[in-house]
Amino acid sequence: MSGDVVNLRQFRKQKARSEKEKQAEQKRAAFGRTKAEKTLTRALNEKAQKSLDQGHIERPDDDKD
């Protein structure tokens, strides 16, 4: 039943550092892009939305008044 002795203060600090690094990596991916990359992503999203809307069938509304 011998286990490793762990300093809880150091463990908490290391965990906090890793969480901050994970969050920083996510923010770098979201905000650290060039204007060309942002434009390309926006264009691809718009193209996908148009393609999706083309398959949409509109039905006339039946007014029962």
Protein Blocks (a to p, Z undefined) as FASTA:
>chain_A
ZZcdddfklmmmmmmmmmmmmmmmmmmmmmmccfklmmmmmmmmmmmmmmmmmmpccddd
ddfZZ
